[in-house]
Amino acid sequence: MFGKSNGNASDRTRDSSSVPEAKHSTAGHLPAPEADSSISSDLSIVGKIVGQGRLAIFGHVEGEVHASTVQIGDGAQVVGDIVAEELTIGGRVKGAIHANRVKLTSTAVVEGDIFHRSLAIEENAQFEGVSRRQKNAIDTPSLVPAKRSQAQAINVNG
């Protein structure tokens, strides 16, 4: 897979032609690509995690998790609320879940309420809590901190 090149011109030509050219836009109209992040099995994090891309958790998280797509692997543990567009759980979660699409695999253990647009639960998954179907589970007013901050500012000044 990673071999040494013997220095032939044909190898250099083939190698350079197989690498796609990076094209950069100076117009600034293209959004940045969503990043993939992961928390390994030997890592413990305490605090709030916020991201726009895909997040895979294999370790232990204590705190809120906000990302577009979240995967909680087998053996992973999250203690705190989760907000995501799409959520797949194979480990343990203790906290409220707000996600449009939720999937509990057969190894999932969830203790808390799930607010969702669609919910899939595989056989042998454990779920203790209330499931509430909502048209758009992640666009609830309680999840928008800017509105609360403005209301607090008005009350303080008023």
Secondary structure, DSSP 4 states (H G I P E B T S, - for coil): --PPP---HHHHHHHHHHSPPP---SS--SPPPPPEEEE-TT-EEES-EE-SSEEEE-SEEES-EEEEEEEE-TT-EEES-EEEEEEEESSEEES-EEEEEEEE-TT-EEES-EEEEEEEE-TT-EEES-EEE-TTTT--GGG-HHHHHHHHHHHHH-
